Amino acid sequence: MSGMYSVTSAVPVGSSQYSFPIVRGFTRLQTIYVSFHDNDASGKFVIRLYSPLDTQENVNAIDDIECYMTIGAERFPQFSVDSQQEAFYRLRLAQLIHQGSDSFSITPSAYRSDKFLIGRDFEKAPGSAAHSGINTRSGAQFTINLKNTGAATLCHVILIYSQSLDVSAAGCQVLD
């Protein structure tokens, strides 16, 4: 079965680079989602997902957000996600809707204004096999590295992972 772990961190005001270490290990990490919030009182935390473009035109001169994840010495993806277009593509990959006619309710214009969400899939066989995620329990540090997040003041990370449930006469035991 799948499990979910949620963690938040304050983003230092005025910082152009930010690293967020996740100290919990997972046997099979499947997917990660990263969202941001700013101090805009008009939008609720769960509805308004701050975008560094913040409704501005999506042009190369101002679209400079950058992100990647590391697990020990491994880097995911190998080259940084360095635009909102690529972040949107990676989100579609994480949701398994990059092919075919499936879609989700985030339009490209909403993504650029108040629905910005970074998604990354860590499965080796996404959607095809159970427990194909990456092991983060090997003692290696899992870190999210962000650059140029604009006026973001809060980073919210949701991690989806596979876990096993052992049901016996003695009771139940969750093996994550």
ROBADREN-375517 format. One record per residue: residue number from 1; x, y, z of N, C-alpha, C, O in turn. Coordinates in Angstrom, 1 decimal, decimal comma. Atoms other than C-alpha are relative to their C-alpha. Example, Ala and Ser with C-alpha at 12.3 -4.5 7.8 and 13.67 -1.06 7.14 Angstrom:
BEGIN
1 | 0,9 | -1,2 | 0,0 | 12,3 | -4,5 | 7,8 | 0,9 | 1,2 | 0,0 | 1,9 | 1,2 | 0,7
2 | -0,9 | -1,1 | 0,0 | 13,7 | -1,1 | 7,1 | -0,8 | 1,1 | 0,8 | -0,3 | 2,2 | 0,9
***
This chain:
BEGIN
1 | 0,8 | -1,2 | 0,0 | 0,0 | 0,0 | 0,0 | 0,9 | 1,2 | 0,0 | 2,1 | 1,2 | 0,3
2 | -0,8 | -1,2 | 0,1 | 1,1 | 3,6 | -0,4 | -0,2 | 0,8 | 1,3 | -1,2 | 0,7 | 2,0
3 | 0,0 | -0,9 | -1,1 | 2,0 | 6,0 | 2,4 | 0,3 | 1,4 | -0,4 | 0,8 | 1,6 | -1,5
4 | -0,3 | -1,4 | 0,3 | 2,3 | 9,7 | 2,6 | 0,7 | 0,7 | 1,2 | 0,3 | 0,5 | 2,3
5 | -0,7 | -0,7 | -1,0 | 4,7 | 11,9 | 4,5 | 0,1 | 1,4 | -0,4 | 0,5 | 1,7 | -1,5
6 | 0,0 | -1,5 | 0,3 | 4,4 | 15,7 | 4,7 | 0,9 | 0,7 | 0,9 | 0,9 | 0,5 | 2,1
7 | -0,9 | -0,8 | -0,8 | 6,9 | 18,2 | 5,9 | 0,1 | 1,4 | -0,6 | 0,1 | 1,6 | -1,8
8 | -0,2 | -1,4 | 0,5 | 7,3 | 22,0 | 5,7 | 1,3 | 0,6 | 0,6 | 1,8 | 0,1 | 1,6
9 | -1,2 | -0,7 | -0,4 | 10,2 | 24,3 | 6,0 | -0,1 | 1,5 | -0,4 | -0,7 | 1,8 | -1,5
10 | 0,0 | -1,4 | 0,3 | 10,6 | 28,1 | 6,1 | 1,1 | 0,2 | -1,0 | 2,2 | -0,3 | -0,9
11 | -1,0 | -0,4 | 1,0 | 12,5 | 29,5 | 3,1 | 0,6 | 1,4 | 0,5 | -0,2 | 2,3 | 0,7
12 | -0,6 | -1,2 | -0,5 | 15,0 | 32,2 | 4,2 | -0,4 | 1,2 | -1,0 | -0,2 | 1,1 | -2,2
13 | 0,4 | -1,1 | 0,8 | 13,7 | 35,6 | 3,0 | 1,2 | 0,6 | -0,7 | 2,3 | 0,8 | -0,1
14 | -1,0 | -0,6 | 0,8 | 15,8 | 37,0 | 0,2 | 1,1 | -0,9 | -0,5 | 2,1 | -0,5 | -1,1
15 | -1,0 | 0,9 | 0,4 | 17,8 | 33,9 | -0,4 | -0,2 | -0,5 | -1,5 | -1,4 | -0,7 | -1,9
16 | 0,1 | 0,5 | 1,4 | 18,5 | 32,8 | -4,0 | 0,2 | -1,5 | -0,1 | -0,2 | -2,1 | -1,1
17 | -0,2 | 1,4 | 0,0 | 19,5 | 29,3 | -3,1 | -0,4 | -0,6 | 1,3 | -0,3 | 0,1 | 2,4
18 | 0,6 | 0,6 | -1,2 | 17,9 | 27,0 | -0,6 | 0,1 | -1,6 | -0,2 | -0,3 | -2,1 | -1,2
19 | -0,1 | 1,5 | 0,0 | 18,6 | 23,3 | 0,3 | -0,9 | -0,4 | 1,2 | -0,8 | 0,1 | 2,3
20 | 0,9 | 0,6 | -1,0 | 16,0 | 21,3 | 2,3 | 0,3 | -1,5 | 0,2 | -0,2 | -2,3 | -0,6
21 | -0,3 | 1,4 | -0,3 | 17,3 | 18,1 | 3,8 | -1,3 | -0,7 | 0,6 | -1,9 | -0,2 | 1,5
22 | 1,0 | 0,8 | -0,5 | 14,7 | 15,4 | 4,4 | 0,6 | -1,2 | 0,8 | 1,4 | -2,0 | 0,2
23 | -0,8 | 0,9 | -0,9 | 15,9 | 13,3 | 7,4 | -0,7 | -1,4 | 0,1 | -0,1 | -2,3 | 0,7
24 | 0,7 | 1,3 | -0,1 | 13,3 | 10,4 | 7,1 | 0,4 | -0,8 | -1,2 | 0,4 | -0,4 | -2,4
25 | -0,3 | 0,9 | 1,1 | 14,3 | 7,4 | 5,0 | -1,2 | -0,9 | -0,3 | -2,0 | -1,2 | 0,5
26 | 1,0 | 0,9 | 0,5 | 12,0 | 5,2 | 2,9 | 0,5 | -1,2 | -0,7 | 1,5 | -1,1 | -1,4
27 | -0,5 | 1,2 | 0,7 | 12,4 | 1,7 | 1,7 | -0,3 | 0,2 | -1,5 | 0,6 | -0,2 | -2,3
28 | 0,3 | -0,2 | 1,4 | 10,7 | 2,6 | -1,6 | -0,8 | 1,3 | -0,2 | -2,0 | 1,4 | -0,1
29 | 0,5 | -1,3 | 0,3 | 10,2 | 6,3 | -2,3 | -0,5 | 0,0 | -1,5 | 0,2 | -0,3 | -2,4
30 | 0,6 | 0,0 | 1,4 | 7,8 | 6,7 | -5,3 | 0,0 | 1,4 | -0,6 | 0,5 | 1,5 | -1,7
31 | 0,2 | -1,4 | 0,6 | 7,0 | 10,4 | -5,9 | 0,2 | 1,0 | 1,1 | -0,1 | 0,8 | 2,3
32 | -0,2 | -1,2 | -0,9 | 7,8 | 13,8 | -4,4 | -0,7 | 1,1 | -0,6 | -0,7 | 1,3 | -1,9
33 | 0,7 | -1,3 | 0,5 | 5,7 | 17,0 | -4,7 | 0,5 | 1,1 | 0,9 | 0,5 | 1,0 | 2,1
34 | -0,5 | -1,2 | -0,7 | 7,1 | 20,4 | -3,7 | -0,9 | 1,2 | -0,4 | -1,0 | 1,5 | -1,6
35 | 0,7 | -1,2 | 0,3 | 4,9 | 23,5 | -3,4 | 0,5 | 1,1 | 0,9 | 1,2 | 0,9 | 1,9
36 | -0,4 | -1,2 | -0,7 | 5,5 | 27,0 | -2,1 | -1,2 | 0,9 | 0,4 | -2,2 | 0,8 | -0,2
37 | 0,9 | -1,0 | -0,4 | 3,6 | 29,7 | -0,3 | 0,7 | 1,3 | 0,3 | 1,8 | 1,2 | 0,8
38 | -0,6 | -1,3 | -0,4 | 4,2 | 33,4 | 0,1 | -0,9 | 0,6 | 1,1 | -1,8 | -0,1 | 1,5
39 | 0,8 | -0,6 | -1,1 | 2,7 | 35,8 | 2,6 | -1,2 | 0,7 | -0,5 | -1,7 | 1,6 | 0,1
40 | 1,2 | -0,6 | 0,6 | -0,2 | 36,7 | 0,3 | -1,2 | -0,5 | 0,9 | -1,5 | -1,7 | 0,9
41 | 1,2 | 0,4 | -0,9 | -3,2 | 36,8 | 2,7 | -1,2 | -0,3 | -0,8 | -2,1 | -0,9 | -0,2
42 | 1,2 | 0,2 | 0,8 | -5,7 | 36,6 | -0,1 | -0,1 | -1,5 | -0,4 | -1,2 | -1,9 | -0,7
43 | 0,1 | 1,4 | 0,4 | -4,8 | 33,0 | -0,9 | 0,3 | -1,0 | 1,2 | 1,2 | -0,8 | 1,9
44 | -0,2 | 1,0 | -1,0 | -5,2 | 30,0 | 1,4 | 1,2 | -0,9 | -0,3 | 1,5 | -1,1 | -1,4
45 | -1,2 | 0,9 | 0,2 | -2,2 | 27,7 | 2,0 | -0,3 | -1,2 | -0,9 | 0,6 | -1,5 | -1,7
46 | 0,3 | 1,2 | 0,8 | -3,9 | 24,7 | 0,4 | -0,5 | 0,3 | -1,4 | -0,6 | -0,6 | -2,2
47 | 0,6 | -0,4 | 1,3 | -5,4 | 26,6 | -2,6 | 1,0 | 0,7 | -0,8 | 1,1 | 0,4 | -2,0
48 | -0,9 | -0,8 | 0,7 | -2,8 | 29,1 | -3,6 | 1,4 | -0,5 | 0,1 | 2,0 | -0,4 | 1,2
49 | -1,4 | 0,6 | 0,1 | 0,5 | 27,4 | -4,6 | 0,8 | 1,0 | -0,7 | 0,8 | 1,1 | -2,0
50 | -0,8 | -1,1 | 0,5 | 2,9 | 30,3 | -5,1 | 0,9 | -0,4 | -1,2 | 1,5 | -1,5 | -1,1
51 | -0,9 | 0,2 | 1,2 | 4,7 | 30,5 | -8,5 | 1,0 | 1,1 | 0,0 | 0,6 | 2,3 | 0,1
52 | -1,0 | -1,1 | 0,1 | 8,0 | 32,4 | -8,9 | -0,3 | 1,0 | -1,1 | 0,1 | 2,1 | -1,1
53 | 0,4 | -1,0 | 1,1 | 6,5 | 33,9 | -12,1 | -1,1 | 0,9 | 0,5 | -1,2 | 2,0 | 0,0
54 | 1,1 | -0,8 | -0,6 | 3,5 | 35,1 | -10,1 | -0,8 | 0,8 | -1,1 | -0,8 | 2,0 | -1,0
55 | 0,8 | -0,5 | 1,1 | 1,3 | 35,7 | -13,2 | 0,7 | 0,8 | -1,1 | 0,1 | 1,4 | -2,0
56 | -0,7 | -0,7 | 1,0 | 4,1 | 37,4 | -15,2 | 0,1 | -0,9 | -1,3 | -0,2 | -2,1 | -1,2
57 | -0,2 | 0,7 | 1,2 | 4,7 | 36,4 | -18,8 | 1,1 | -1,0 | 0,1 | 2,2 | -0,6 | 0,6
58 | -1,0 | 1,1 | -0,1 | 6,6 | 33,2 | -19,2 | 1,1 | 0,2 | -1,1 | 1,0 | -0,4 | -2,2
59 | -1,1 | -0,2 | 0,9 | 9,8 | 34,4 | -20,9 | 1,3 | -0,4 | 0,6 | 1,4 | -0,4 | 1,8
60 | -1,3 | 0,6 | -0,5 | 13,3 | 33,1 | -20,6 | 0,7 | 1,0 | 0,9 | 1,5 | 0,5 | 1,8
61 | -0,7 | -0,9 | -0,8 | 14,6 | 36,3 | -19,0 | -0,4 | 0,0 | 1,5 | 0,4 | 0,3 | 2,3
62 | 0,5 | 0,0 | -1,4 | 12,5 | 35,9 | -15,8 | -0,3 | -1,4 | 0,5 | -0,5 | -1,5 | 1,7
63 | 0,3 | 1,3 | -0,4 | 11,8 | 32,2 | -15,8 | 1,3 | -0,7 | 0,4 | 1,9 | -1,4 | -0,4
64 | -1,3 | 0,5 | -0,4 | 14,9 | 31,2 | -13,8 | 0,0 | -0,9 | 1,2 | 1,0 | -1,2 | 1,9
65 | 0,1 | 0,9 | -1,1 | 13,6 | 28,8 | -11,1 | 0,8 | -1,3 | -0,4 | 0,9 | -1,7 | -1,5
66 | -0,8 | 1,1 | 0,2 | 15,9 | 25,8 | -10,7 | -0,1 | -1,0 | 1,1 | -0,1 | -0,5 | 2,3
67 | 0,1 | 0,9 | -1,1 | 15,6 | 22,6 | -8,7 | 0,5 | -1,4 | -0,5 | 0,5 | -1,8 | -1,6
68 | -0,4 | 1,4 | 0,1 | 17,1 | 19,1 | -8,3 | 0,0 | -0,6 | 1,3 | 0,1 | 0,1 | 2,3
69 | 0,0 | 0,8 | -1,2 | 17,1 | 16,4 | -5,7 | 1,3 | -0,8 | 0,0 | 1,8 | -1,3 | -1,0
70 | -1,2 | 0,9 | -0,2 | 20,1 | 14,4 | -4,3 | -0,3 | -1,0 | 1,0 | -0,9 | -0,7 | 2,1
71 | 0,1 | 1,1 | -1,0 | 20,2 | 11,1 | -2,5 | 1,5 | -0,5 | 0,0 | 1,9 | -1,2 | -0,8
72 | -1,4 | 0,3 | -0,1 | 23,8 | 10,8 | -1,3 | 0,7 | 0,7 | -1,2 | 0,7 | 1,9 | -1,3
73 | -0,7 | -0,5 | 1,2 | 25,9 | 11,3 | -4,5 | -0,8 | 0,0 | -1,2 | -0,3 | 0,6 | -2,3
74 | 0,8 | 0,1 | 1,2 | 23,1 | 10,6 | -6,9 | -0,8 | 1,3 | -0,2 | -1,4 | 1,8 | 0,8
75 | 0,7 | -1,2 | 0,2 | 21,4 | 13,6 | -8,5 | -1,2 | -0,4 | -0,9 | -1,1 | -1,1 | -1,9
76 | 1,3 | 0,3 | 0,7 | 17,7 | 13,5 | -9,8 | -0,6 | 1,4 | -0,3 | -0,9 | 2,1 | 0,6
77 | -0,6 | 0,6 | 1,2 | 17,4 | 14,6 | -12,6 | 1,5 | 0,3 | -0,1 | 2,0 | 1,2 | 0,7
78 | -1,5 | -0,2 | 0,2 | 21,0 | 14,5 | -13,8 | 0,3 | 1,5 | -0,3 | 1,3 | 2,0 | 0,2
79 | -0,2 | -1,4 | 0,2 | 20,6 | 18,1 | -15,1 | -1,2 | 0,7 | 0,6 | -2,3 | 0,2 | 0,6
80 | 1,0 | -0,7 | -0,8 | 18,6 | 20,6 | -13,1 | -1,3 | 0,4 | -0,9 | -1,2 | 0,6 | -2,1
81 | 1,2 | -0,6 | 0,6 | 15,0 | 21,5 | -13,9 | 0,1 | 1,5 | 0,1 | 0,1 | 2,0 | 1,2
82 | -0,3 | -1,5 | -0,1 | 15,5 | 25,1 | -14,9 | -1,0 | 0,9 | -0,7 | -0,7 | 2,0 | -1,1
83 | 1,0 | -0,9 | 0,5 | 12,2 | 26,4 | -16,2 | -1,4 | -0,5 | 0,5 | -1,5 | -1,7 | 0,9
84 | 1,3 | 0,5 | -0,4 | 8,5 | 26,2 | -15,4 | -0,6 | -0,9 | -1,0 | -1,4 | -1,8 | -0,7
85 | 0,4 | 0,9 | 1,0 | 7,9 | 24,5 | -18,7 | 0,5 | -1,5 | 0,3 | -0,3 | -2,4 | 0,3
86 | -0,6 | 1,3 | -0,3 | 10,2 | 21,6 | -17,7 | -0,6 | -0,5 | 1,3 | -0,9 | -1,7 | 1,4
87 | 0,6 | 0,4 | -1,2 | 8,7 | 21,6 | -14,2 | -1,4 | -0,6 | -0,2 | -1,8 | -1,5 | 0,4
88 | 1,4 | 0,5 | 0,4 | 5,2 | 21,2 | -15,7 | 0,1 | -1,4 | -0,7 | -0,7 | -2,2 | -0,4
89 | -0,2 | 1,2 | 0,7 | 6,5 | 18,4 | -17,9 | 0,3 | -1,1 | 1,0 | -0,2 | -2,2 | 1,0
90 | -0,4 | 1,0 | -1,0 | 8,1 | 16,6 | -14,9 | -1,2 | -0,3 | 0,9 | -1,3 | -1,4 | 1,4
91 | 1,2 | 0,3 | -0,8 | 4,8 | 17,0 | -12,9 | -0,9 | -0,9 | -0,7 | -1,4 | -1,9 | -0,1
92 | 0,8 | 0,9 | 0,9 | 3,0 | 15,3 | -15,8 | 0,6 | -1,4 | 0,1 | -0,2 | -2,4 | 0,1
93 | -0,7 | 1,3 | -0,1 | 5,6 | 12,5 | -15,7 | -0,3 | -0,7 | 1,4 | -0,6 | -1,9 | 1,5
94 | 0,2 | 0,5 | -1,4 | 5,1 | 12,1 | -11,9 | -1,5 | -0,5 | 0,1 | -1,7 | -1,4 | 0,9
95 | 1,4 | 0,3 | -0,1 | 1,3 | 11,9 | -12,4 | -0,3 | -1,1 | -1,0 | -1,5 | -1,6 | -1,1
96 | 0,2 | 1,0 | 1,1 | 1,7 | 9,3 | -15,3 | -0,9 | 0,5 | -1,0 | -1,7 | -0,4 | -1,6
97 | 0,9 | -0,5 | 1,0 | -0,2 | 11,5 | -17,7 | 0,7 | 0,7 | -1,2 | 0,1 | 1,5 | -1,9
98 | -0,8 | -0,6 | 1,0 | 2,6 | 12,6 | -20,0 | -0,3 | -0,5 | -1,4 | 0,0 | 0,1 | -2,4
99 | 0,4 | 0,6 | 1,3 | 1,2 | 10,3 | -22,8 | -1,5 | -0,2 | 0,0 | -2,1 | -0,2 | 1,1
100 | 1,4 | 0,2 | 0,1 | -2,2 | 9,9 | -24,1 | -0,9 | 1,2 | 0,3 | -0,4 | 2,3 | 0,2
101 | 0,9 | -1,1 | -0,1 | -5,3 | 12,0 | -23,4 | -0,4 | 0,3 | 1,4 | -1,2 | 1,2 | 1,6
102 | 0,3 | -0,3 | -1,4 | -5,3 | 12,0 | -19,6 | 0,5 | 1,4 | 0,3 | 1,4 | 1,9 | -0,3
103 | -0,4 | -1,3 | -0,4 | -5,1 | 15,4 | -17,9 | -0,3 | 0,2 | 1,4 | -1,0 | -0,6 | 2,1
104 | 0,4 | -0,4 | -1,3 | -5,4 | 17,1 | -14,6 | -0,5 | 1,5 | 0,0 | -0,4 | 2,1 | -1,1
105 | 0,7 | -1,3 | 0,0 | -7,1 | 20,3 | -13,5 | 0,9 | 1,2 | 0,1 | 0,3 | 2,3 | 0,2
106 | -0,9 | -1,2 | 0,0 | -4,0 | 22,6 | -13,6 | 0,2 | 0,4 | -1,4 | 0,9 | -0,4 | -2,2
107 | -0,3 | -0,5 | 1,4 | -3,9 | 24,6 | -16,8 | 1,3 | 0,7 | 0,0 | 1,8 | 1,1 | 1,1
108 | -1,3 | -0,7 | 0,1 | -0,6 | 26,1 | -18,0 | 0,0 | 1,4 | 0,6 | 0,9 | 1,8 | 1,2
109 | 0,1 | -1,4 | -0,5 | -1,8 | 29,6 | -17,2 | -0,1 | 0,0 | 1,6 | 0,5 | 0,9 | 2,2
110 | 0,2 | 0,1 | -1,5 | -2,9 | 28,6 | -13,6 | 1,3 | -0,5 | 0,6 | 1,7 | 0,0 | 1,7
111 | -1,3 | 0,5 | -0,5 | 0,4 | 26,7 | -13,2 | 1,0 | 1,2 | 0,2 | 1,8 | 1,2 | 1,1
112 | -0,9 | -1,2 | 0,0 | 2,3 | 30,0 | -13,9 | -0,5 | 1,0 | 1,0 | 0,3 | 1,9 | 1,4
113 | 0,5 | -1,0 | -0,9 | 0,1 | 32,0 | -11,5 | -0,1 | -0,5 | 1,4 | 0,6 | 0,0 | 2,3
114 | 0,2 | 0,4 | -1,4 | -1,1 | 30,2 | -8,4 | -0,2 | -1,5 | 0,2 | -0,8 | -1,9 | 1,2
115 | 0,1 | 1,5 | -0,1 | -0,9 | 26,4 | -9,0 | 1,3 | -0,7 | -0,3 | 1,4 | -1,8 | -0,8
116 | -1,4 | 0,5 | 0,3 | 2,9 | 25,9 | -9,2 | 0,3 | -1,2 | 0,9 | 0,2 | -1,0 | 2,1
117 | -0,3 | 1,2 | -0,7 | 3,9 | 22,4 | -8,1 | 1,1 | -0,7 | -0,7 | 1,0 | -1,0 | -1,9
118 | -1,1 | 0,7 | 0,6 | 7,2 | 20,6 | -8,6 | -0,3 | -1,5 | 0,3 | -0,6 | -1,9 | 1,5
119 | 0,3 | 1,4 | -0,2 | 6,7 | 16,8 | -9,1 | 1,2 | -0,8 | -0,5 | 1,8 | -0,4 | -1,6
120 | -1,1 | 0,8 | 0,4 | 9,3 | 14,1 | -9,4 | -0,3 | -1,5 | 0,3 | -0,6 | -1,8 | 1,4
121 | 0,3 | 1,4 | -0,2 | 8,8 | 10,4 | -9,9 | 1,4 | -0,8 | 0,2 | 2,3 | -0,6 | -0,6
122 | -1,2 | 0,7 | -0,2 | 11,4 | 8,0 | -8,5 | -0,1 | -1,5 | -0,3 | 0,8 | -2,3 | 0,0
123 | 0,2 | 1,4 | 0,3 | 10,0 | 4,7 | -9,7 | 0,7 | -0,5 | -1,2 | 0,9 | 0,3 | -2,2
124 | -0,7 | 0,6 | 1,2 | 11,9 | 2,4 | -12,0 | -1,0 | -0,5 | -1,0 | -0,6 | -0,5 | -2,2
125 | 1,1 | 0,4 | 0,9 | 8,7 | 1,0 | -13,5 | -1,3 | 0,7 | 0,4 | -2,2 | 0,0 | 1,0
126 | 1,2 | -0,7 | -0,5 | 6,1 | 3,7 | -12,9 | -1,3 | -0,5 | -0,6 | -1,5 | -0,7 | -1,8
127 | 1,3 | 0,5 | 0,4 | 2,6 | 2,4 | -13,0 | -0,1 | -1,4 | -0,4 | -1,2 | -1,9 | -0,7
128 | -0,1 | 1,4 | 0,5 | 3,7 | -1,1 | -13,9 | 0,2 | -1,0 | 1,1 | -0,3 | -2,1 | 1,0
129 | -0,4 | 0,9 | -1,0 | 5,1 | -2,7 | -10,8 | 0,0 | 0,6 | 1,4 | 0,4 | 1,8 | 1,5
130 | 0,0 | -0,5 | -1,3 | 4,7 | -2,3 | -7,1 | 1,5 | 0,0 | 0,6 | 2,3 | -0,9 | 0,1
131 | -1,3 | -0,1 | -0,7 | 7,7 | -1,4 | -4,9 | 1,2 | 0,2 | -1,0 | 2,3 | -0,4 | -0,8
132 | -1,1 | -0,3 | 0,9 | 9,8 | -0,1 | -7,8 | 0,7 | 1,4 | 0,3 | 1,5 | 1,8 | -0,5
133 | -0,6 | -1,3 | -0,4 | 10,7 | 3,2 | -6,0 | 1,5 | -0,2 | 0,4 | 2,0 | -1,3 | 0,4
134 | -1,5 | 0,0 | -0,3 | 14,2 | 4,2 | -4,9 | 0,1 | -0,1 | 1,6 | -0,7 | 0,4 | 2,3
135 | -0,3 | 0,2 | -1,4 | 15,6 | 3,2 | -1,5 | 0,8 | 1,2 | 0,6 | 1,8 | 1,6 | 0,1
136 | -0,7 | -1,1 | -0,6 | 16,5 | 6,2 | 0,7 | 0,4 | -0,4 | 1,5 | 0,8 | 0,5 | 2,3
137 | -0,4 | 0,5 | -1,4 | 17,2 | 4,1 | 3,9 | 1,5 | -0,4 | 0,1 | 1,9 | -0,9 | 1,1
138 | -1,4 | 0,5 | 0,0 | 20,8 | 3,4 | 2,9 | 1,0 | 0,9 | 0,8 | 2,2 | 0,6 | 0,8
139 | -0,8 | -0,9 | -0,8 | 22,1 | 6,2 | 5,1 | 0,4 | 1,2 | -0,7 | 1,0 | 2,1 | -0,1
140 | -0,3 | -1,2 | 0,8 | 22,5 | 8,7 | 2,3 | -1,0 | 1,1 | 0,3 | -2,2 | 0,8 | 0,4
141 | 0,9 | -1,2 | -0,3 | 21,1 | 12,2 | 2,9 | -0,9 | 0,3 | -1,3 | -0,3 | 0,4 | -2,4
142 | 0,9 | -0,4 | 1,0 | 18,0 | 13,1 | 0,8 | -0,2 | 1,5 | 0,1 | -0,6 | 2,0 | 1,1
143 | 0,0 | -1,5 | -0,1 | 18,1 | 16,8 | -0,1 | -0,7 | 0,5 | -1,3 | -0,5 | 0,1 | -2,4
144 | 0,6 | -0,7 | 1,1 | 15,9 | 19,1 | -2,3 | 0,8 | 1,3 | -0,1 | 0,9 | 2,0 | 0,9
145 | -0,8 | -1,2 | 0,2 | 18,0 | 21,9 | -3,8 | -0,8 | 0,9 | -0,9 | -1,2 | 0,5 | -2,0
146 | 0,8 | -1,0 | 0,7 | 16,1 | 25,0 | -5,0 | 0,8 | 1,3 | -0,2 | 1,6 | 1,7 | 0,6
147 | -0,7 | -1,3 | 0,4 | 17,3 | 28,2 | -6,7 | -1,0 | 0,9 | -0,6 | -1,9 | 0,5 | -1,4
148 | 0,8 | -1,1 | 0,6 | 15,5 | 31,5 | -7,5 | -1,5 | -0,3 | 0,2 | -2,3 | -0,4 | -0,7
149 | 1,4 | 0,3 | -0,3 | 12,2 | 30,7 | -5,7 | -0,8 | 1,3 | 0,2 | -2,0 | 1,2 | 0,6
150 | 0,7 | -1,3 | -0,1 | 11,2 | 34,4 | -5,7 | -0,4 | 0,4 | 1,4 | 0,4 | 0,3 | 2,3
151 | 0,4 | -0,5 | -1,3 | 9,1 | 35,6 | -2,8 | -0,6 | -1,1 | 0,9 | -1,3 | -0,8 | 1,9
152 | 0,5 | 1,2 | -0,8 | 8,4 | 32,1 | -1,4 | 0,5 | 0,1 | 1,4 | 1,7 | 0,4 | 1,6
153 | -0,4 | 0,0 | -1,4 | 8,4 | 32,0 | 2,4 | -0,1 | -1,4 | 0,7 | 0,4 | -1,6 | 1,8
154 | 0,3 | 1,3 | -0,6 | 7,3 | 28,4 | 3,0 | 0,1 | -1,1 | -1,1 | -0,4 | -0,9 | -2,2
155 | -0,1 | 1,2 | 1,0 | 8,2 | 25,1 | 1,2 | -0,7 | -1,2 | 0,6 | -0,4 | -1,5 | 1,8
156 | 0,8 | 1,1 | -0,5 | 5,8 | 22,2 | 1,6 | 0,3 | -1,2 | -0,9 | 0,2 | -1,1 | -2,1
157 | -0,4 | 1,2 | 0,7 | 7,0 | 18,7 | 0,6 | -0,9 | -1,1 | 0,4 | -1,1 | -1,4 | 1,6
158 | 0,8 | 1,3 | -0,2 | 4,8 | 15,6 | 0,2 | 0,8 | -1,1 | -0,7 | 1,1 | -1,0 | -1,9
159 | -0,7 | 1,2 | 0,5 | 6,5 | 12,3 | -0,2 | -0,9 | -1,2 | 0,0 | -1,5 | -1,5 | 1,0
160 | 0,8 | 1,2 | 0,1 | 4,6 | 9,2 | -1,5 | 0,9 | -1,2 | -0,1 | 1,9 | -1,2 | -0,8
161 | -0,9 | 1,1 | 0,0 | 6,2 | 5,9 | -0,7 | -0,8 | -1,3 | 0,1 | -2,0 | -1,3 | 0,5
162 | 0,6 | 1,4 | -0,1 | 5,4 | 2,1 | -0,9 | 0,3 | -0,5 | 1,4 | 1,4 | -0,3 | 1,9
163 | -0,3 | 0,7 | -1,2 | 5,0 | 0,2 | 2,3 | -0,8 | -1,3 | 0,0 | -1,8 | -1,5 | -0,7
164 | 0,6 | 1,3 | -0,1 | 4,1 | -3,4 | 3,2 | -0,7 | -0,1 | 1,4 | -0,3 | 0,5 | 2,3
165 | 0,7 | 0,3 | -1,2 | 1,6 | -4,5 | 5,8 | 0,0 | -1,5 | 0,3 | -0,5 | -2,3 | -0,5
166 | -0,1 | 1,4 | -0,4 | 2,2 | -7,8 | 7,6 | -1,2 | -0,2 | 0,9 | -1,2 | 0,3 | 2,1
167 | 1,2 | 0,4 | -0,8 | -1,1 | -9,2 | 8,9 | 0,2 | -1,4 | 0,5 | 0,3 | -2,3 | -0,3
168 | -0,2 | 1,3 | -0,6 | -0,8 | -12,1 | 11,3 | -1,0 | -0,2 | 1,2 | -1,7 | 0,8 | 1,5
169 | 0,8 | 0,3 | -1,2 | -2,6 | -13,7 | 14,2 | 0,4 | 0,9 | 1,2 | -0,4 | 1,2 | 2,1
170 | -0,5 | -0,8 | -1,1 | -0,4 | -11,6 | 16,5 | -0,3 | 1,5 | -0,2 | -0,2 | 2,3 | 0,8
171 | 0,4 | -1,4 | 0,2 | -1,6 | -8,3 | 14,9 | 0,6 | 0,4 | -1,3 | 0,9 | -0,4 | -2,2
172 | -0,5 | -0,7 | 1,3 | -0,5 | -5,9 | 12,1 | 1,2 | 0,7 | 0,3 | 1,5 | 1,3 | 1,3
173 | -1,3 | -0,7 | -0,1 | 2,9 | -4,5 | 11,4 | 0,2 | 0,7 | -1,3 | 0,2 | 0,0 | -2,3
174 | -0,3 | -0,8 | 1,2 | 3,6 | -1,7 | 8,9 | 1,5 | 0,0 | -0,2 | 2,3 | 0,3 | 0,7
175 | -1,4 | 0,0 | 0,4 | 6,9 | -2,2 | 7,1 | 0,2 | 1,0 | -1,1 | 0,0 | 0,7 | -2,3
176 | -0,2 | -1,0 | 1,1 | 7,8 | 1,0 | 5,3 | 1,5 | 0,0 | -0,4 | 1,9 | 0,8 | -1,2
***
